Amino acid sequence: MIKPRFKLPVILFGVLVVLAAATPAWSLGMEDFGNKPIRGGNYESWPNVLPVINDTHRVYHRWVNGNETFFFRGDTDAVNESLENFVKIQCDIKEVVLRPGPTETSDLMQTKTVEFDWKLQLIGGIAAGMQREDMGEKIWVTHPVMTIYIGRDISLDRLVIPHGVQVTQIAELQARYAEALGSSSKTVRGWACGNIAQLDPYNSAAMYRIAKMVTSEDKWVALNAAGALQGFGAKAKPALKQLRDAANSDDERLSKRAKETIALIEQAKPDEEAEANHIASIKAIAVFCAARSEN
């Protein structure tokens, strides 16, 4: 059975645009659709990355201040071929993240939806400089990261991950981002809220972590926490008290975002089948990773 499409990345990108708008430095972005070959002048930090970038299965590409993501649509054979190229990138760490799918994202203006099965993220420029923030390295990793969404046309049974890559599961990312919530940097804390929310829309513990940030004294962090809660849908109903308090804030943006989130949560309906499928996929990924580590 194909699992229900995971739509959270579309919502969360809007949250991160709010984050990006917090300072003038975080305002530059560009995108393109399709698989037109990209030249390699900007990728000298990752020798041999171009075969991964220019895979013919690429459907979308966006760049925001050095935070660059390439999105691909294809089956298990296609992603296996991409993994063979990924492992050839010359760098110390190459990370593969396995997540439940299928999934989709949106364009920069959120006017178009793009379905994809795996993505490659490269961080350089201004975004890489954010590592200098307290715990910034937990949010902005400068090694290549390929995220594969299990479901639709990607099957764990036929997935082949080469030796020489670090394989990461959702639980490990949850722990990484949860630690970043304790950063002294409001930028890191705000981005951590968005990163946690987009991992698992059914994780109550993650939801409570973000709900706590809605009460942050820093209104900008609270703003992004309030927006991130949208992705949890009905699961975020226990956070309505914090959101209603935020809706009464004298900060206009926070009040508006909290009211929008309240409306979405109150209208949301539980989807037990989608949740069960999501949890089953997480468990299957854990079994896959355990078997891989034994070999």
MARSE-806889 format. One line per field, with one value per atom (N, C-alpha, C): residue in one letter; residue number from 1; x, y, z; atom name. Coordinates in steps of 0.02 Angstrom, whole numbers. Example, Ala and Ser with C-alpha at 12.3 -4.5 7.8 and 13.67 -1.06 7.14 Angstrom:
2
r <- c(A;A;A;S;S;S)
k <- c(1;1;1;2;2;2)
c1 <- c(660;615;660;642;684;645)
c2 <- c(-284;-225;-165;-112;-53;2)
c3 <- c(390;390;390;354;357;394)
a <- c(N;CA;C;N;CA;C)
//
This chain:
295
r <- c(M;M;M;I;I;I;K;K;K;P;P;P;R;R;R;F;F;F;K;K;K;L;L;L;P;P;P;V;V;V;I;I;I;L;L;L;F;F;F;G;G;G;V;V;V;L;L;L;V;V;V;V;V;V;L;L;L;A;A;A;A;A;A;A;A;A;T;T;T;P;P;P;A;A;A;W;W;W;S;S;S;L;L;L;G;G;G;M;M;M;E;E;E;D;D;D;F;F;F;G;G;G;N;N;N;K;K;K;P;P;P;I;I;I;R;R;R;G;G;G;G;G;G;N;N;N;Y;Y;Y;E;E;E;S;S;S;W;W;W;P;P;P;N;N;N;V;V;V;L;L;L;P;P;P;V;V;V;I;I;I;N;N;N;D;D;D;T;T;T;H;H;H;R;R;R;V;V;V;Y;Y;Y;H;H;H;R;R;R;W;W;W;V;V;V;N;N;N;G;G;G;N;N;N;E;E;E;T;T;T;F;F;F;F;F;F;F;F;F;R;R;R;G;G;G;D;D;D;T;T;T;D;D;D;A;A;A;V;V;V;N;N;N;E;E;E;S;S;S;L;L;L;E;E;E;N;N;N;F;F;F;V;V;V;K;K;K;I;I;I;Q;Q;Q;C;C;C;D;D;D;I;I;I;K;K;K;E;E;E;V;V;V;V;V;V;L;L;L;R;R;R;P;P;P;G;G;G;P;P;P;T;T;T;E;E;E;T;T;T;S;S;S;D;D;D;L;L;L;M;M;M;Q;Q;Q;T;T;T;K;K;K;T;T;T;V;V;V;E;E;E;F;F;F;D;D;D;W;W;W;K;K;K;L;L;L;Q;Q;Q;L;L;L;I;I;I;G;G;G;G;G;G;I;I;I;A;A;A;A;A;A;G;G;G;M;M;M;Q;Q;Q;R;R;R;E;E;E;D;D;D;M;M;M;G;G;G;E;E;E;K;K;K;I;I;I;W;W;W;V;V;V;T;T;T;H;H;H;P;P;P;V;V;V;M;M;M;T;T;T;I;I;I;Y;Y;Y;I;I;I;G;G;G;R;R;R;D;D;D;I;I;I;S;S;S;L;L;L;D;D;D;R;R;R;L;L;L;V;V;V;I;I;I;P;P;P;H;H;H;G;G;G;V;V;V;Q;Q;Q;V;V;V;T;T;T;Q;Q;Q;I;I;I;A;A;A;E;E;E;L;L;L;Q;Q;Q;A;A;A;R;R;R;Y;Y;Y;A;A;A;E;E;E;A;A;A;L;L;L;G;G;G;S;S;S;S;S;S;S;S;S;K;K;K;T;T;T;V;V;V;R;R;R;G;G;G;W;W;W;A;A;A;C;C;C;G;G;G;N;N;N;I;I;I;A;A;A;Q;Q;Q;L;L;L;D;D;D;P;P;P;Y;Y;Y;N;N;N;S;S;S;A;A;A;A;A;A;M;M;M;Y;Y;Y;R;R;R;I;I;I;A;A;A;K;K;K;M;M;M;V;V;V;T;T;T;S;S;S;E;E;E;D;D;D;K;K;K;W;W;W;V;V;V;A;A;A;L;L;L;N;N;N;A;A;A;A;A;A;G;G;G;A;A;A;L;L;L;Q;Q;Q;G;G;G;F;F;F;G;G;G;A;A;A;K;K;K;A;A;A;K;K;K;P;P;P;A;A;A;L;L;L;K;K;K;Q;Q;Q;L;L;L;R;R;R;D;D;D;A;A;A;A;A;A;N;N;N;S;S;S;D;D;D;D;D;D;E;E;E;R;R;R;L;L;L;S;S;S;K;K;K;R;R;R;A;A;A;K;K;K;E;E;E;T;T;T;I;I;I;A;A;A;L;L;L;I;I;I;E;E;E;Q;Q;Q;A;A;A;K;K;K;P;P;P;D;D;D;E;E;E;E;E;E;A;A;A;E;E;E;A;A;A;N;N;N;H;H;H;I;I;I;A;A;A;S;S;S;I;I;I;K;K;K;A;A;A;I;I;I;A;A;A;V;V;V;F;F;F;C;C;C;A;A;A;A;A;A;R;R;R;S;S;S;E;E;E;N;N;N)
k <- c(1;1;1;2;2;2;3;3;3;4;4;4;5;5;5;6;6;6;7;7;7;8;8;8;9;9;9;10;10;10;11;11;11;12;12;12;13;13;13;14;14;14;15;15;15;16;16;16;17;17;17;18;18;18;19;19;19;20;20;20;21;21;21;22;22;22;23;23;23;24;24;24;25;25;25;26;26;26;27;27;27;28;28;28;29;29;29;30;30;30;31;31;31;32;32;32;33;33;33;34;34;34;35;35;35;36;36;36;37;37;37;38;38;38;39;39;39;40;40;40;41;41;41;42;42;42;43;43;43;44;44;44;45;45;45;46;46;46;47;47;47;48;48;48;49;49;49;50;50;50;51;51;51;52;52;52;53;53;53;54;54;54;55;55;55;56;56;56;57;57;57;58;58;58;59;59;59;60;60;60;61;61;61;62;62;62;63;63;63;64;64;64;65;65;65;66;66;66;67;67;67;68;68;68;69;69;69;70;70;70;71;71;71;72;72;72;73;73;73;74;74;74;75;75;75;76;76;76;77;77;77;78;78;78;79;79;79;80;80;80;81;81;81;82;82;82;83;83;83;84;84;84;85;85;85;86;86;86;87;87;87;88;88;88;89;89;89;90;90;90;91;91;91;92;92;92;93;93;93;94;94;94;95;95;95;96;96;96;97;97;97;98;98;98;99;99;99;100;100;100;101;101;101;102;102;102;103;103;103;104;104;104;105;105;105;106;106;106;107;107;107;108;108;108;109;109;109;110;110;110;111;111;111;112;112;112;113;113;113;114;114;114;115;115;115;116;116;116;117;117;117;118;118;118;119;119;119;120;120;120;121;121;121;122;122;122;123;123;123;124;124;124;125;125;125;126;126;126;127;127;127;128;128;128;129;129;129;130;130;130;131;131;131;132;132;132;133;133;133;134;134;134;135;135;135;136;136;136;137;137;137;138;138;138;139;139;139;140;140;140;141;141;141;142;142;142;143;143;143;144;144;144;145;145;145;146;146;146;147;147;147;148;148;148;149;149;149;150;150;150;151;151;151;152;152;152;153;153;153;154;154;154;155;155;155;156;156;156;157;157;157;158;158;158;159;159;159;160;160;160;161;161;161;162;162;162;163;163;163;164;164;164;165;165;165;166;166;166;167;167;167;168;168;168;169;169;169;170;170;170;171;171;171;172;172;172;173;173;173;174;174;174;175;175;175;176;176;176;177;177;177;178;178;178;179;179;179;180;180;180;181;181;181;182;182;182;183;183;183;184;184;184;185;185;185;186;186;186;187;187;187;188;188;188;189;189;189;190;190;190;191;191;191;192;192;192;193;193;193;194;194;194;195;195;195;196;196;196;197;197;197;198;198;198;199;199;199;200;200;200;201;201;201;202;202;202;203;203;203;204;204;204;205;205;205;206;206;206;207;207;207;208;208;208;209;209;209;210;210;210;211;211;211;212;212;212;213;213;213;214;214;214;215;215;215;216;216;216;217;217;217;218;218;218;219;219;219;220;220;220;221;221;221;222;222;222;223;223;223;224;224;224;225;225;225;226;226;226;227;227;227;228;228;228;229;229;229;230;230;230;231;231;231;232;232;232;233;233;233;234;234;234;235;235;235;236;236;236;237;237;237;238;238;238;239;239;239;240;240;240;241;241;241;242;242;242;243;243;243;244;244;244;245;245;245;246;246;246;247;247;247;248;248;248;249;249;249;250;250;250;251;251;251;252;252;252;253;253;253;254;254;254;255;255;255;256;256;256;257;257;257;258;258;258;259;259;259;260;260;260;261;261;261;262;262;262;263;263;263;264;264;264;265;265;265;266;266;266;267;267;267;268;268;268;269;269;269;270;270;270;271;271;271;272;272;272;273;273;273;274;274;274;275;275;275;276;276;276;277;277;277;278;278;278;279;279;279;280;280;280;281;281;281;282;282;282;283;283;283;284;284;284;285;285;285;286;286;286;287;287;287;288;288;288;289;289;289;290;290;290;291;291;291;292;292;292;293;293;293;294;294;294;295;295;295)
c1 <- c(42;0;44;28;64;40;85;67;40;-3;-28;30;23;77;90;154;176;182;136;133;169;197;225;280;325;376;348;289;259;243;214;196;258;305;363;407;408;449;423;357;329;352;358;383;455;495;565;574;527;529;521;478;471;537;570;635;683;682;728;717;655;639;657;683;697;754;801;855;865;889;899;946;994;1043;1011;952;920;863;878;824;835;891;906;889;851;834;822;833;819;801;769;746;741;739;725;694;657;623;652;647;673;743;777;843;897;890;942;1009;1062;1127;1150;1178;1205;1281;1312;1385;1416;1479;1510;1550;1548;1590;1577;1516;1498;1505;1532;1531;1600;1650;1718;1730;1687;1695;1675;1640;1617;1637;1701;1722;1682;1665;1626;1552;1527;1456;1412;1440;1399;1359;1386;1344;1281;1284;1224;1176;1203;1162;1127;1164;1139;1106;1086;1047;985;969;913;845;844;781;767;811;799;737;694;633;630;672;668;733;751;812;800;819;815;877;891;950;927;941;925;986;1023;1082;1131;1142;1190;1160;1098;1063;1029;1059;1040;1013;956;925;904;919;902;852;796;742;736;725;725;663;639;581;601;594;613;600;618;606;669;666;721;785;778;838;871;830;857;894;865;898;960;960;1020;1077;1061;1112;1139;1093;1114;1158;1143;1183;1254;1260;1326;1368;1336;1372;1384;1336;1341;1402;1415;1470;1538;1539;1602;1619;1574;1590;1650;1697;1758;1749;1731;1724;1725;1736;1744;1679;1624;1559;1509;1476;1420;1362;1308;1252;1191;1161;1098;1045;991;936;878;851;794;732;679;618;557;501;439;417;388;362;294;269;297;290;319;320;317;314;312;338;355;376;341;356;327;382;365;413;421;465;480;419;376;317;257;267;214;153;166;112;110;162;167;192;161;181;224;277;324;330;312;321;392;422;490;500;554;568;634;680;741;767;810;838;910;947;1017;1021;1050;1059;1133;1151;1219;1215;1255;1253;1320;1318;1377;1358;1403;1388;1366;1316;1291;1265;1230;1201;1255;1311;1366;1395;1395;1420;1379;1317;1275;1299;1345;1375;1411;1430;1466;1420;1355;1307;1312;1294;1295;1251;1281;1248;1224;1251;1231;1246;1298;1316;1263;1218;1164;1108;1106;1054;1083;1141;1172;1234;1225;1282;1313;1378;1411;1433;1418;1431;1369;1375;1317;1269;1204;1153;1102;1094;1042;987;926;869;825;810;770;704;649;583;555;547;524;449;428;358;352;291;279;322;375;416;482;493;556;542;573;562;624;614;670;699;657;679;733;732;779;828;825;870;940;991;1060;1100;1120;1160;1233;1276;1347;1381;1433;1476;1511;1526;1559;1514;1449;1403;1375;1357;1326;1250;1217;1144;1110;1062;1029;954;924;851;820;754;718;734;738;750;816;866;931;928;890;881;840;789;750;795;840;885;932;957;1002;969;908;873;846;827;802;858;918;974;984;972;980;929;873;824;854;908;941;996;1002;1054;1043;1097;1092;1073;1074;1057;983;948;877;869;917;912;913;958;962;898;874;814;754;748;692;694;753;759;749;771;762;688;646;573;548;567;544;571;635;666;634;619;587;518;480;410;406;453;448;470;495;518;461;414;364;301;248;188;146;167;129;165;221;263;241;206;180;236;289;345;376;383;410;363;298;249;254;261;265;329;383;445;434;400;389;337;286;235;266;316;351;385;408;443;396;331;282;281;300;301;368;412;478;473;517;518;538;575;594;536;505;445;459;519;537;539;567;568;496;457;388;348;362;328;339;401;417;392;392;363;288;254;182;168;208;198;214;266;287;233;194;142;87;82;32;40;102;116;91;75;52;-23;-58;-130;-165;-209;-248;-204;-144;-98;-77;-86;-64;-118;-175;-229;-208;-164;-142;-103;-82;-44;-88;-153;-198;-195;-184;-180;-122;-63;-5;-18;-51;-64;-115;-165;-214;-182;-136;-100;-59;-27;13;-32;-93;-139;-157;-149;-162;-100;-46;17;10;49;50;95;129;169;123;114;65;77;140;155;143;163;152;78;40;-32;-65;-46;-76;-59;4;25;-9;-14;-47;-120;-155;-225;-232;-187;-189;-179;-131;-117;-175;-206;-264;-319;-332;-386;-371;-309;-290;-296;-274;-277;-349;-390;-460;-498;-478;-511;-483;-424;-390;-425;-424;-454;-399;-403;-353;-357;-299;-296;-259;-297;-267;-231;-257;-225;-157;-156;-93;-42;-65;-19;9;-35;-12;38;26;72;139;136;197;240;207;243;272;233;257;318;318;376;438;429;485;515;471;495;531;505;537;606;611;676;725;701;745;771;728;749;800;788;835;904;904;968;1004;966;997;1030;995;1023;1085;1083;1141;1202;1190;1247;1279;1241;1267;1310;1301;1338;1406)
c2 <- c(-60;0;63;110;174;216;241;280;348;378;445;494;539;586;630;638;679;751;794;862;914;893;941;985;960;1005;1066;1061;1119;1172;1150;1196;1226;1182;1205;1253;1246;1293;1364;1371;1436;1463;1419;1439;1465;1428;1447;1511;1527;1591;1647;1637;1686;1695;1639;1643;1682;1667;1700;1774;1795;1866;1905;1872;1906;1957;1944;1991;1999;2058;2069;2019;1993;1947;1882;1865;1802;1816;1842;1861;1839;1809;1792;1720;1709;1642;1636;1577;1564;1491;1474;1406;1391;1327;1307;1238;1223;1159;1118;1052;1008;985;960;929;958;1021;1053;1049;1026;1018;1083;1075;1130;1127;1183;1185;1183;1163;1147;1200;1262;1313;1326;1314;1330;1270;1215;1154;1125;1169;1146;1116;1134;1106;1033;1009;939;907;891;860;797;788;731;734;792;797;806;829;845;786;725;670;659;676;671;728;788;847;841;818;817;751;713;653;673;635;653;649;621;617;681;730;792;828;851;885;958;974;1042;1056;1120;1141;1211;1221;1288;1305;1369;1395;1456;1456;1513;1529;1581;1602;1546;1503;1449;1384;1385;1324;1297;1246;1224;1152;1142;1076;1056;994;965;909;909;861;815;750;699;655;632;587;524;466;404;344;285;223;200;139;114;106;82;75;143;194;261;288;279;306;264;199;158;183;201;228;295;336;400;390;339;324;303;267;247;308;360;422;462;460;497;476;411;386;407;428;449;522;559;628;629;672;675;722;693;731;681;705;661;626;663;635;640;585;583;551;588;565;548;491;471;467;503;502;463;415;376;398;414;439;408;406;382;430;403;443;415;436;485;556;603;671;721;784;837;901;950;1015;1068;1131;1185;1228;1268;1316;1374;1420;1474;1517;1527;1569;1528;1463;1418;1420;1423;1421;1355;1314;1252;1196;1138;1080;1033;1008;964;899;844;778;755;722;697;636;599;538;540;581;593;662;687;753;754;801;812;883;891;957;972;1032;1058;1126;1139;1203;1238;1298;1340;1413;1458;1529;1553;1598;1626;1571;1523;1469;1431;1416;1381;1423;1489;1533;1530;1507;1502;1448;1406;1357;1391;1453;1489;1507;1505;1516;1458;1472;1419;1360;1301;1240;1245;1293;1301;1240;1202;1144;1089;1093;1043;1057;1118;1137;1142;1173;1183;1139;1079;1033;1047;1049;1067;1007;946;888;873;839;823;776;790;749;728;664;638;609;633;608;568;507;461;447;455;446;378;333;265;265;237;237;256;254;266;218;242;198;177;196;179;123;66;7;-8;-18;-36;-104;-148;-216;-216;-165;-164;-106;-69;-12;-37;-10;-30;32;36;93;72;103;83;94;56;69;136;169;233;293;279;333;324;378;377;375;326;320;344;389;422;411;401;393;454;458;515;526;472;479;515;500;532;607;624;694;730;696;726;746;701;715;773;774;827;896;899;963;983;934;949;982;959;990;1062;1075;1142;1191;1166;1211;1246;1219;1249;1298;1314;1360;1430;1466;1537;1581;1553;1590;1583;1638;1634;1607;1619;1593;1517;1488;1416;1388;1420;1395;1398;1452;1458;1406;1395;1345;1275;1264;1198;1181;1230;1218;1191;1225;1203;1135;1123;1059;1001;1011;958;943;995;985;948;960;929;856;831;762;711;726;676;711;715;752;715;654;614;606;639;630;681;657;702;734;697;725;784;777;832;891;878;932;971;936;970;1012;988;1027;1095;1093;1154;1198;1168;1206;1247;1218;1253;1316;1313;1371;1427;1412;1464;1516;1496;1542;1577;1569;1600;1676;1704;1777;1811;1776;1803;1792;1845;1840;1808;1816;1786;1710;1684;1612;1587;1624;1605;1604;1652;1655;1592;1569;1510;1446;1445;1387;1382;1439;1440;1415;1436;1413;1340;1317;1247;1199;1221;1177;1161;1200;1186;1116;1094;1030;970;979;923;913;960;953;940;889;874;854;829;810;870;930;990;1021;988;1016;1029;988;1005;1071;1097;1160;1221;1211;1267;1321;1301;1351;1400;1372;1415;1459;1430;1468;1524;1511;1563;1620;1603;1655;1697;1662;1697;1739;1717;1755;1822;1827;1890;1933;1912;1950;2018;2066;2132;2133;2076;2070;2049;2092;2082;2018;2005;1945;1881;1881;1822;1809;1862;1855;1826;1853;1830;1757;1739;1670;1622;1641;1598;1586;1639;1632;1586;1593;1549;1476;1465;1396;1367;1408;1385;1362;1402;1385;1319;1309;1247;1186;1194;1138;1120;1171;1158;1124;1137;1106;1038;1022;960;899;846;782;730;689;635;587;563;514;453;407;350;304;297;254;283;349;381;376;386;381;311;261;191;174;197;184;218;279;317;281;260;226;160;124;60;71;126;141;157;195;211;147;100;37;-5;-5;-43;-14;51;84;65;62;43;-28;-73;-142;-145;-107;-104;-80;-26;2;-46;-81;-129;-186;-210;-264;-240;-178;-151;-146;-125;-116;-182;-237;-303;-332;-305;-332;-298)
c3 <- c(0;0;0;-43;-43;15;53;111;90;130;114;107;59;46;106;122;178;153;172;145;187;243;289;260;218;192;157;127;95;147;203;257;289;304;341;302;235;198;208;214;228;294;343;409;403;365;359;319;275;241;291;341;394;430;445;476;432;368;322;319;329;323;385;436;498;492;447;436;361;339;267;235;273;244;220;249;231;182;123;78;6;-10;-79;-95;-148;-167;-242;-269;-340;-348;-404;-414;-489;-506;-574;-574;-626;-632;-689;-682;-734;-719;-770;-759;-805;-823;-864;-826;-860;-825;-792;-732;-693;-696;-709;-713;-644;-641;-577;-542;-565;-535;-461;-439;-370;-323;-347;-307;-295;-294;-284;-215;-167;-100;-96;-149;-150;-216;-225;-288;-303;-366;-391;-375;-354;-337;-399;-454;-512;-540;-542;-566;-524;-460;-417;-433;-438;-453;-520;-570;-639;-658;-609;-622;-662;-714;-757;-722;-662;-625;-584;-590;-553;-581;-535;-555;-531;-482;-453;-416;-413;-379;-351;-288;-260;-219;-216;-181;-141;-76;-33;9;-10;27;42;-6;2;26;50;69;5;-23;-90;-88;-120;-120;-190;-207;-272;-260;-296;-285;-346;-331;-384;-377;-434;-436;-475;-443;-477;-434;-461;-425;-388;-360;-320;-361;-423;-465;-476;-485;-498;-437;-378;-318;-302;-317;-307;-351;-412;-456;-430;-404;-375;-314;-274;-216;-235;-291;-315;-332;-358;-372;-308;-263;-200;-160;-157;-116;-145;-208;-241;-228;-195;-179;-132;-145;-105;-46;11;73;131;191;248;268;264;286;229;216;168;205;214;256;214;228;197;252;243;291;260;298;276;313;275;305;271;306;274;219;167;113;93;35;-11;14;-23;1;-57;-39;-89;-57;-99;-74;-116;-103;-143;-171;-221;-247;-198;-213;-166;-150;-200;-189;-166;-157;-135;-181;-246;-295;-333;-325;-362;-315;-321;-281;-323;-292;-327;-289;-320;-290;-302;-252;-260;-216;-229;-192;-154;-176;-137;-153;-109;-118;-95;-122;-103;-76;-16;13;20;-3;3;35;85;120;114;88;81;92;75;78;147;147;209;256;227;268;305;271;304;360;351;403;467;461;521;569;546;592;650;641;694;752;740;794;844;906;957;935;929;905;833;796;727;684;702;663;666;714;719;669;644;596;525;519;454;448;424;415;347;344;281;240;263;221;179;123;81;117;110;141;87;78;33;76;67;104;56;76;35;71;34;63;40;89;74;62;6;-12;-86;-111;-182;-223;-255;-297;-266;-202;-169;-118;-128;-85;-44;21;64;44;20;4;-51;-93;-149;-145;-91;-82;-64;-99;-86;-68;-5;18;22;-16;-18;50;61;119;109;164;159;169;184;199;269;301;367;357;385;378;442;433;490;486;545;550;583;581;609;682;721;793;807;766;776;759;707;690;744;770;824;882;901;957;941;880;859;862;835;833;902;943;1010;1051;1042;1077;1055;990;964;993;1020;1052;1113;1139;1197;1178;1114;1092;1119;1128;1149;1090;1029;968;952;945;928;857;813;745;746;785;790;822;874;908;861;823;777;722;692;640;668;730;760;766;781;785;718;664;598;579;595;577;615;678;718;690;676;654;588;543;477;477;533;535;543;588;605;631;590;611;663;682;730;796;804;864;917;968;1020;1060;1074;1112;1075;1009;969;970;965;967;1032;1088;1153;1158;1128;1129;1095;1038;1001;1036;1064;1100;1156;1188;1242;1215;1153;1124;1104;1099;1084;1140;1200;1257;1265;1216;1220;1227;1267;1274;1209;1168;1103;1055;1033;992;924;900;835;840;894;906;916;955;967;902;858;793;753;750;711;744;810;845;831;833;819;749;701;632;624;658;651;676;724;752;701;648;597;568;563;531;571;635;676;672;642;634;699;700;760;819;805;859;902;875;910;954;960;1001;1074;1104;1172;1176;1118;1118;1109;1105;1092;1146;1208;1262;1249;1234;1220;1159;1109;1048;1061;1102;1117;1156;1200;1236;1186;1138;1088;1042;1030;988;1019;1085;1120;1128;1097;1101;1069;1095;1063;1002;990;929;872;823;771;731;713;673;712;776;817;827;841;851;788;730;667;653;663;650;699;762;811;793;771;752;691;644;585;605;650;672;711;754;792;745;694;646;611;591;556;602;664;711;728;739;757;700;638;580;563;589;571;599;561;582;590;641;649;589;568;514;540;569;603;554;493;444;424;411;391;447;509;566;573;567;573;518;457;402;414;440;454;506;560;614;589;549;521;478;440;397;439;493;537;566;586;614;562;501;447;431;432;421;476;538;594;585;563;551;495;442;385;408;449;472;519;561;606;567;516;475;438;415;379;424;486;533;552;545;562;506;446;388;379)
a <- c(N;CA;C;N;CA;C;N;CA;C;N;CA;C;N;CA;C;N;CA;C;N;CA;C;N;CA;C;N;CA;C;N;CA;C;N;CA;C;N;CA;C;N;CA;C;N;CA;C;N;CA;C;N;CA;C;N;CA;C;N;CA;C;N;CA;C;N;CA;C;N;CA;C;N;CA;C;N;CA;C;N;CA;C;N;CA;C;N;CA;C;N;CA;C;N;CA;C;N;CA;C;N;CA;C;N;CA;C;N;CA;C;N;CA;C;N;CA;C;N;CA;C;N;CA;C;N;CA;C;N;CA;C;N;CA;C;N;CA;C;N;CA;C;N;CA;C;N;CA;C;N;CA;C;N;CA;C;N;CA;C;N;CA;C;N;CA;C;N;CA;C;N;CA;C;N;CA;C;N;CA;C;N;CA;C;N;CA;C;N;CA;C;N;CA;C;N;CA;C;N;CA;C;N;CA;C;N;CA;C;N;CA;C;N;CA;C;N;CA;C;N;CA;C;N;CA;C;N;CA;C;N;CA;C;N;CA;C;N;CA;C;N;CA;C;N;CA;C;N;CA;C;N;CA;C;N;CA;C;N;CA;C;N;CA;C;N;CA;C;N;CA;C;N;CA;C;N;CA;C;N;CA;C;N;CA;C;N;CA;C;N;CA;C;N;CA;C;N;CA;C;N;CA;C;N;CA;C;N;CA;C;N;CA;C;N;CA;C;N;CA;C;N;CA;C;N;CA;C;N;CA;C;N;CA;C;N;CA;C;N;CA;C;N;CA;C;N;CA;C;N;CA;C;N;CA;C;N;CA;C;N;CA;C;N;CA;C;N;CA;C;N;CA;C;N;CA;C;N;CA;C;N;CA;C;N;CA;C;N;CA;C;N;CA;C;N;CA;C;N;CA;C;N;CA;C;N;CA;C;N;CA;C;N;CA;C;N;CA;C;N;CA;C;N;CA;C;N;CA;C;N;CA;C;N;CA;C;N;CA;C;N;CA;C;N;CA;C;N;CA;C;N;CA;C;N;CA;C;N;CA;C;N;CA;C;N;CA;C;N;CA;C;N;CA;C;N;CA;C;N;CA;C;N;CA;C;N;CA;C;N;CA;C;N;CA;C;N;CA;C;N;CA;C;N;CA;C;N;CA;C;N;CA;C;N;CA;C;N;CA;C;N;CA;C;N;CA;C;N;CA;C;N;CA;C;N;CA;C;N;CA;C;N;CA;C;N;CA;C;N;CA;C;N;CA;C;N;CA;C;N;CA;C;N;CA;C;N;CA;C;N;CA;C;N;CA;C;N;CA;C;N;CA;C;N;CA;C;N;CA;C;N;CA;C;N;CA;C;N;CA;C;N;CA;C;N;CA;C;N;CA;C;N;CA;C;N;CA;C;N;CA;C;N;CA;C;N;CA;C;N;CA;C;N;CA;C;N;CA;C;N;CA;C;N;CA;C;N;CA;C;N;CA;C;N;CA;C;N;CA;C;N;CA;C;N;CA;C;N;CA;C;N;CA;C;N;CA;C;N;CA;C;N;CA;C;N;CA;C;N;CA;C;N;CA;C;N;CA;C;N;CA;C;N;CA;C;N;CA;C;N;CA;C;N;CA;C;N;CA;C;N;CA;C;N;CA;C;N;CA;C;N;CA;C;N;CA;C;N;CA;C;N;CA;C;N;CA;C;N;CA;C;N;CA;C;N;CA;C;N;CA;C;N;CA;C;N;CA;C;N;CA;C;N;CA;C;N;CA;C;N;CA;C;N;CA;C;N;CA;C;N;CA;C;N;CA;C;N;CA;C;N;CA;C;N;CA;C;N;CA;C;N;CA;C;N;CA;C;N;CA;C;N;CA;C;N;CA;C;N;CA;C;N;CA;C;N;CA;C;N;CA;C;N;CA;C;N;CA;C;N;CA;C;N;CA;C;N;CA;C;N;CA;C;N;CA;C;N;CA;C;N;CA;C;N;CA;C;N;CA;C;N;CA;C;N;CA;C;N;CA;C;N;CA;C;N;CA;C;N;CA;C;N;CA;C;N;CA;C;N;CA;C;N;CA;C;N;CA;C;N;CA;C;N;CA;C;N;CA;C;N;CA;C;N;CA;C;N;CA;C;N;CA;C;N;CA;C;N;CA;C;N;CA;C;N;CA;C;N;CA;C;N;CA;C;N;CA;C;N;CA;C;N;CA;C;N;CA;C;N;CA;C;N;CA;C;N;CA;C;N;CA;C;N;CA;C;N;CA;C;N;CA;C;N;CA;C;N;CA;C;N;CA;C;N;CA;C;N;CA;C;N;CA;C;N;CA;C;N;CA;C)
//
